[in-house]
Amino acid sequence: MSLPDSAQPVAAWLAARGHAHAPRLLDASARTAQEAADALGVQLGQIAKSIVFRRLPDNAAVMVVTSGDQRVDEKKLAALVCAPGQKLGRADPDFVRERTGFAIGGVSPVAHPSAIVHVLDLSLFRFEQVWAAAGHPHAVFAATPAQLALLTRARLDDVASSPLEPAARARAVLRARSACVQCAPAGDPPSPCISVCRMDETTGLCLGCLRSLDEIAAWSSLAPPARRGIWQTIGERAAAPH
């Protein structure tokens, strides 16, 4: 079954970037997250739904990609993407189509005609694989959350209405960043440091980046593969019970 015209740009965009999973056409509608989950036989949270807001007064399109079982906390989102004097408003169907190229019910998180402010909610990283709309109510494509983050170049943060405690949020960010480093093409990974290091006397790890003093001291002299190894360790530490 051939893809409808509105899904063709998504297929071409993904193929041009070497994404392994081409859009898939479903027999049933995937216009809502629940419909998509039912059609795919997956959990509701595995549906990566794209919600568009209109930032005022600059009219920038802000897209949040979050799990299907979550609602967006607009106050948290505004704190991330709005400067003083700016605010978020609802995007009407015409604005969504103009800025994304897609109609509501099939809005893809990628392949847009112009730049969009992207935020990827941390709730997606609960899953190994998620599914996103591919430009048509019956078309979806699969990706890992890390692949989706790299494809959209989104900011990773907690914008769901189910709040995370600060410590849990920090660990979730590290897990997500670690997954993105492991997924990214070969290159020099970014430093895990997010602020001045504060060491936990019990664990011997930095409270911000979960590295040991030896790992922090060695970072500048390490080759990219070794830095990736540290990022993998950080992800494992962030995922461990505490």
C-alpha positions in Angstrom: 0.0 0.0 0.0 1.5 3.3 -1.1 1.8 6.2 1.3 -0.6 9.1 0.9 0.9 12.4 -0.5 1.1 14.1 2.9 3.3 11.3 4.3 5.7 11.3 1.4 7.8 14.3 2.7 8.2 12.5 6.0 9.4 9.3 4.3 11.8 11.3 2.1 13.1 13.3 5.1 13.7 10.2 7.2 15.4 8.3 4.4 17.7 11.2 3.7 18.9 11.0 7.3 19.4 7.3 7.3 16.6 6.5 9.7 16.0 2.8 9.7 12.2 2.9 10.1 10.1 4.2 7.2 6.6 5.4 7.8 4.0 2.6 8.1 0.4 2.9 7.0 -2.2 1.6 9.4 -5.6 0.2 8.5 -7.2 2.1 11.3 -7.0 5.8 12.1 -4.2 7.0 14.3 -5.6 10.5 14.7 -5.5 10.3 18.5 -2.8 8.8 20.7 -5.3 6.2 21.9 -6.3 5.2 18.4 -2.6 4.9 17.4 -1.8 2.7 20.5 -4.8 0.5 19.8 -3.9 0.1 16.1 -0.3 -0.8 16.9 -0.9 -2.9 20.0 1.4 -0.8 22.2 1.1 1.1 25.4 -0.5 4.6 25.2 2.7 6.1 26.5 4.6 4.8 23.5 2.8 7.1 21.2 4.9 10.3 20.7 2.2 12.9 20.2 3.2 16.3 18.8 1.4 19.4 20.2 1.9 22.8 18.7 1.7 26.1 20.5 1.9 29.7 19.2 4.4 31.9 21.0 3.4 35.5 21.2 4.2 38.1 20.1 6.9 36.6 17.7 4.5 34.0 16.3 7.1 31.2 16.7 5.8 27.7 16.5 6.6 25.6 19.6 6.2 21.9 19.3 6.2 19.6 22.3 6.6 15.9 21.7 5.4 13.9 24.7 4.0 10.5 25.6 0.4 9.8 24.8 -0.5 9.2 28.4 0.8 12.6 29.5 -0.6 16.2 29.4 1.6 19.2 28.8 2.0 21.6 31.7 1.9 25.0 29.8 3.4 26.9 32.7 6.5 24.7 32.7 6.7 24.9 29.0 6.4 28.7 29.0 9.2 28.9 31.5 11.5 27.0 29.1 10.7 28.7 25.8 9.4 32.2 26.6 11.6 35.2 27.2 10.3 38.2 29.2 7.3 39.7 27.4 6.5 36.5 25.6 3.7 34.0 26.3 2.2 30.8 24.8 -1.1 30.7 23.0 -3.1 27.9 21.4 -2.3 27.2 17.8 -5.3 27.1 15.4 -5.5 24.5 12.6 -4.4 27.0 10.0 -1.3 28.0 12.0 -0.4 24.3 12.6 -0.7 23.5 8.9 1.3 26.6 7.8 4.2 26.0 10.2 4.4 22.2 10.2 3.1 21.4 6.7 0.6 18.9 8.2 -3.0 18.9 9.4 -4.0 18.3 13.0 -4.4 14.5 13.5 -1.3 13.7 11.5 1.3 16.2 12.6 4.8 14.8 12.3 7.6 15.9 14.6 9.9 16.1 11.6 10.0 17.3 8.0 8.7 20.9 8.6 9.0 23.6 6.0 10.5 26.1 8.5 12.3 26.1 11.8 10.2 25.1 14.9 11.1 25.3 18.6 11.2 21.6 19.7 10.9 20.3 23.3 11.0 16.6 23.9 9.4 15.5 27.1 11.4 13.1 29.3 8.4 10.8 29.8 9.2 9.2 26.4 12.4 7.8 27.7 10.5 5.2 29.8 10.2 3.2 26.6 12.7 1.4 24.2 10.6 2.4 21.2 8.0 5.0 20.5 5.7 5.8 17.5 5.1 9.2 16.0 2.7 10.5 13.3 4.1 10.7 9.8 2.0 13.4 8.2 -1.3 11.5 7.8 -3.9 10.1 10.3 -3.1 6.6 9.2 0.7 7.0 8.9 3.3 6.5 11.7 7.0 5.8 12.1 9.0 4.1 14.8 12.0 5.5 16.6 13.8 5.2 20.0 13.3 8.3 22.1 17.0 9.1 21.6 16.7 8.9 17.8 13.6 11.2 18.0 15.6 13.7 20.1 18.5 13.7 17.6 16.2 13.9 14.6 14.3 16.9 16.0 17.3 18.5 17.8 14.8 19.1 20.6 15.5 20.3 24.1 15.0 17.5 26.6 13.1 18.4 29.7 10.1 17.6 31.9 7.1 19.5 30.7 4.4 16.9 31.6 1.7 17.8 34.1 2.7 14.8 36.2 5.6 16.5 38.0 9.0 15.0 38.7 10.8 15.7 41.9 14.0 17.8 41.3 16.3 14.8 42.0 14.2 12.5 39.8 14.1 15.1 37.0 17.9 15.5 37.1 18.4 11.8 36.8 15.9 11.6 34.0 17.7 14.3 32.1 21.0 12.4 32.5 19.4 9.1 31.3 18.0 10.9 28.3 21.3 12.6 27.5 23.2 9.4 27.9 20.9 7.6 25.5 21.3 10.4 22.9 25.1 10.1 23.2 25.0 6.4 22.6 22.7 6.8 19.7 24.5 9.7 18.0 27.0 9.2 15.1 30.6 9.0 16.0 32.0 12.2 17.4 33.1 13.9 20.5 30.4 13.7 23.2 29.5 16.9 25.1 30.7 17.3 28.7 28.2 16.0 31.3 28.9 18.9 33.5 25.9 21.2 34.1 27.2 23.4 36.9 29.8 23.5 39.6 30.4 20.0 40.8 29.0 19.2 44.3 30.1 15.8 45.5 27.9 13.4 47.5 30.0 12.2 50.5 28.1 8.9 50.6 28.4 7.9 46.9 31.5 9.8 46.0 29.6 11.0 42.9 28.8 14.5 41.7 25.2 15.4 42.5 24.8 17.0 39.1 26.5 14.7 36.6 27.0 11.5 38.6 30.7 11.3 37.8 33.4 10.4 40.3 36.3 12.9 41.0 38.6 10.7 38.9 36.2 10.7 35.9 35.8 14.5 36.2 39.6 15.0 36.4 40.3 12.7 33.4 37.6 14.0 31.1 39.7 16.6 29.3 42.3 14.1 28.4 40.0 11.3 27.2 39.4 10.3 23.6 35.8 10.2 22.3 35.3 6.5 22.8 36.3 6.7 26.5 34.0 9.7 26.9 31.2 7.7 25.5 32.0 5.0 28.0 31.6 7.5 30.8 28.3 8.7 29.4 27.1 5.1 29.3 28.1 4.7 33.0 26.3 7.9 33.9 23.1 6.5 32.2 23.4 3.3 34.2 23.9 5.2 37.4 21.0 7.5 36.7 18.7 4.4 36.0 19.8 2.5 39.1 17.5 2.5 42.2 18.6 5.1 44.8 
